[in-house]
Structures are given as structure tokens and as C-alpha cells.
Amino acid sequence: MIEAKNVSKWFDGQRILYDINATFDTGKTNLIIGQSGSGKTVFMKCLIGLLTPEEGEILYDGRRFRDLDTEQKRQLRTEIGMLFQGSALFDNETVLGNVMFPLKLFSPLSREEQLERAHFCIKRVGLENADDKYPSEISGGMQKRVAIARAIALNPKYLFCDEPNSGLDPRTSILIDELLSDITHEYGMTTIINTHDMNSVLGIGEHIVFINKGHCDWTGNDKTIFRSKSESLNDFVFASKLFQEVKNYLEREYEDKSRSL
Amino acid sequence: MVVSSIKSFGRYCTFMTQVFRIPEKWREFFKQLVFEINKLGVDSIPLVIIISIFIGAVICIQMTINIVSPMIPSYSTGLATREILLLEFSCTMMSLILAGKVGSNISSEIGTMRVTEQIDAMEIMGLNAASYIVLPKIVGFVLFVPVLCILSMFMGLLGGALVAQFTDMISMENYVFGIQSFFNEWYIWYAIIKTLFFAFIITSVAAYYGFYVKGGSLEVGQASTRAVVSSSILILLADVVLTKLLLQ
């Protein structure tokens, strides 16, 4: 479990995050949602430790990140997997090389065992026969899969995903979401996904934190999101024309039913 | 201007303390080292050969044309060509040229890694990205650059010899006698020592600019240009200091 307590962050005197409190449960896909520029990426970077919040604290299973020494932080980082928005694959490494990268540096396994583990991860994300291909030779969806394989190579306890669906078609997005959800449940990881894709929200939103203008405006899940009274959340959710039309349709239905009664 | 320069220097020093750490795994370090020696050093050999031969030839022609006095012995052309090549061209001028090739390569490579979040990915894994990426580049180039320096000397002298062979400006006997006359072995060491310093400046400055890039491809290009300009100026400054220290 990862907890954020009163996290605040400033950049050049401008406040970006305002006392954010959030809990991300183990074995669940936790989503951070919000509009572009709402501060969700900054919040995620604070959670990972790439940025240091000026106020508040981050706890990894009770371990206060700020209080950890360098070696403890290094150890903690080996328990973290990260999927970046642009995949962040190493250009000069093949698919196999990318997945082997964390294993070669941090795993006590022998070379054969490392290869076995890498092949297992590649197979787990459904990418057989692509071992020798370079990132530039594979599609965006495949790159995301390689990035997921690399992120899970060391069997992490915490998995962070920054907009995993960006730049992908709806079908591939769903496949990536399903893969992330399956992996989370299979390995009992604490998965935190930063997204503004409503398909992901409805598909895998077991726990959702909504960030608006640096404030945590709402928390809930995919079942409760449509019953929210939060104006900013409703603005966000129903910004899509499709959702707006569904909402209008349901409201008309409700009014018709009310009149007939 | 002064404050920002001091700040940059401070950040550069901090960056160097991150770079010069014991590698995570020596096996990986040596693999990277061999790769970098090949990429930064061995791949520069054709450029060094071509430039050195032509500049050696041009120096020889210039010396022949300008040293036209019955008071000056004819072998002076070879001697002057050798001294120019050994004392300045093969170390300083060659380093300035390599600052363009190697420096921009390092800066743009690391800068691209930064903007595509590859460096963040390494840091999240718990890896010291500065050391992992930059240390093999610095060590690899510093180790290989004496080879380039000596190669440049030989090729420059060969360029002069080609002028002697294929033109009637100077005889080959005079040229060979000239390049053997009054030879001071220390000049070779002097050139190699200077090149070692220059190689460190080229790689570390370029890596620094690449590592702290913010933005996108435009900023990567700007960082690359800044890296080449800064390392060239620093090479010239270091040249003055080292020449004073080593030759006085």
C-alpha cells in the first residue's frame, strides 16, 4: 500500500499540488485521473520520488520515503516498476536487451535464469518472436508491452504507469489495460495508473483518485464515479461528447418516466 | 552572466561526483567501455587520418613556400612541419575537431535519452544513471585518445612526405632529415598529456549539457551546440595553461 499524506508541491513559487491525501491499495489497479495540467503527473512523480514534495510525506507500506537513506531508497527502487508515457525503451537495446536490463544490474540470478525470466516476461505480455527487434522496429502498442515486460522483470511490489494508453488505438488501449489489470491481480502488486482515458476508468478503475487544479477533489471507483456530486469531476467525465449524449439520453428517459408516473 | 557561470560550474562539479562512482556491476561497465571505445574512438580514426594527412601536406607546402632564405637550411621545412604537428595540431587542433564530432554525439545521445525519459527509467530502477551512462564514455575516450593523437602525428608527417614525394617543392631526403633533426621526445609526451586533458573536457562537458537538457528535440540540438562551443573554449583555455606548465 502506498499512502500520500498532505502532499504539496511548488515550482518557482507557483503551487502545483495542495495537501493531497490519497491511499493506493495493494492488489488493485489504482487510477489517478484529471485533466491535462491538473497536476497528476507531478503527483505521480512525487509518489515515485523523482520529485520531492515541499510538504507532506509518502509512505510505502509504512516506510516513510523521506526518511530512507540512500541504500534503502536504492533497495526500494528495485521494488518499483515504471511504465512511461513514451515507453522510455533503450534505443540501443533489443526487446530482449530492454527486458534483461534490470535483471543484469539488480538480479542475483545466473545468466541462464535471467534469460529464462526475461523470456517469461516477454511471453507474459504476448510478445513472442520479437526478441531481436529494436524499439524503432516495433509498433507503439508493442513498445508498451515491452515496457510492461521490463517493468515486471524484477517482480516489483509497486507498478507505476504514466498514461499507458496515450497514442494507442482504442482496441490496443483495452488490451494494455487488461494486461495491467491481470498482472496486478496475478502478482498482488500496488499498481498506480495515471490516465485521462475514460475507457480505462470504466474498465479497470478499482480505486480512483481525481485531481483537479492540484486538489484531490474526489476518490471512489468505477461503480461510484457516475453518482458523484463533485461538479469538477462531472465536468471532466462528461466532457466527452459520447458520455454527454448518454447522460442527456438518461436524463430524458428519467424525465419521461417521472412524467408518466 | 558571472553568477550563472558559477552556478553551472557548481552543477558540473556535482554532476562529476555522481559520475565518478564505483560501477554497479563491473562486467556491465567493461562491456559499455569496449562499446564506447569503439564508438567514440575507433570510429573517429577515418576522420583523424583524412584531416591529418591533408593538414600535414598543407603545413609542408606552406613551410616550403615561406621558408625561402639561403640562411635557413632546406631541411627546416620537415623540422617545422614536425614541430607544428607535434606541438599543436595533433593534440589541440585535433581535439577541437573531435569536440565537434564526439562532443555533439555524446550530448545529443544523452539529451535524447533525457527527453525520452530513458534516464528517468534508469533512475527509477535505482541505477545511478549519470555514472552508468557517462563514466564509460569518459574513461573510454580518455583511454583511446592517445592512439588518435599518435596516429594524427604519423598521418600528418605522412601528408608532408606525400608532398615531398609527388611535388618538386622539397626532396624526400631533406624532408626526412628535417623531421629527424633536433627531435625532442618530451614533445610526444607533452602532446599526449594535453590530449588526455582535452578528452576529459570534451566528454564530460558534452555529457553535462546532455544530461541536464529540459524540453524536446529543439533543446537537444541547442545543448549539443552549447556543448561543442563550451568544450572548444575550455580546450583553448586549458591549452594555454598546460603549455605554460609543461613547456616552461
Interface residues (C-beta under 8 A of the other chain):
Chain A: I48 L50 K73 R74 Q75 L76 R77 T78 I80 M82 F84 Q85 G86 A88 L89 F90 D91 F101 P102 K104 L105 F106 L154 F160
Chain B: E24 K25 E28 T112 M113 T116 E117 Q118 D120 A121 E123 I124 M125 G126 L127
